[in-house]
Amino acid sequence: MSVAQRAGGVTARAELARVALEAAVKARGVAAGNAGPDGRYVTAYGDATLAGVVAAAEGEGRFSVDLFLTAELVPLLALGARLPGAVREAARSQDLGERLGSVSVTFLDVEHPLGWPS
């Protein structure tokens, strides 16, 4: 498997990061991706920056995906357990399933429904 760019000049690594972040943010209980206090949990995607996802080479053409998220006020253990499956399903639907290696989920913040600081 090559690491060639996909249509639009975006690498498979960056496309996998986008697909993973999109799948996570669509999941009930996830408020947003979170770049972290120093803004280091990001992936370049063409001219844009994807906040809250880091995709890195894992070997043999595969990439690990680390998600850094802000959650809603929900049971985090259950949410964290179901997100890797959602990411894998999304990667398969975009013909990137063979490129996806490990998936990790870290919650950096929780959004209070009344807007109170966490």
N, C-alpha and C positions, 0 to 999 in steps of 0.2 A: 504494500500500500504506500502510495506517495503522499507527501504533504503538500501537494499542488494546490493552487488557489482554485476556489470555486467561482462560479459566475459572479461578476461584480467585483473581482479582485480581493475577495476575502478568503483567508486560509481556512482549511477544514477545522483547524484548532479554534479559530475565532468563531466560526459558524456553530461549532459544537457548544462553545461557551454561550452564545446567544440563545440557542435552542434550550439549553439547560436552564438558564436564567428565566427565560420566558415560561417554561413549564413550571418552575418553582413559584414564580410570582402569580401565575394563574391559579395555583392551588389555594383552596379555602384555608384561611388562617395565616397566609403570608401577606404582609403589607408591602414590602419592597426589598430590593437588593440593597446592601449596605456596604459601602466602600471602606468602612472602618474609620477609626479616629484619625489616622494618618493618610487616608485615601489610597491605601496600597492594595486593596482587594478589588482590582479592576482588570479588565482585558480590553485591549484595543480592538475595535471592530471597524475597519476602514477608517473613516474620519471621526467616528464616534468612540465613546468609552462606555463599556458596560460595567456599571457599578455593582459589586457584590458577587462577582464570579472570577475565578482564576482557573484557567485551563493550562495544564503543563504536560509535556511529553512524558509518557510512561514507558515507552519502548514498544517495538514491533508495530509502529503505526498507530498506537492507541494514546489517548490523552486522559489524564485524571481531571476531574472537575470538582473544585471546592467552591461551595456556595456559602456566602456570608449574607445573612438575611435579617430583616426586621420582621418580627412576627406580630400578629394580632394577639389579643389576650385569649389564648387557647391552650389546651394541654400540649406542651412543646414536645414531650417524648413521642407521643403518637404522631404529631405532625412531622417531626424529624425522621420517624421510621417510614412514613409513606412517601416522602419526597424522592428518594433515590429511584423508586419504581416509576414515579411520574416522569423523571428525567430520562430513564431508560426507554420508556414507551415513546416519549417525544423524539428521542434520538433515532429510534427504529423507524418512526413515521417519516423522518427526513432522510432516510438512507444513511444515517451516521452511526447506527448501532454497532457496527464492527469497529468504529473508531473510539468508542467510549470505554474507558477503563474504570477505575474506581470513582465513586461519587461520595463526597463527604458534605455534611450540612452543619453549619455553625450559626447559632442565633446570637447576634451581637446586641440586639435591643428588642424590646417589646413595646408596642404602641398601646397606650391606654385608650379605651373607647371614648373617654371624656377629654382626651388631649393632655392629661396630666403627664409630667415628665417621669420617665422610668428611672 
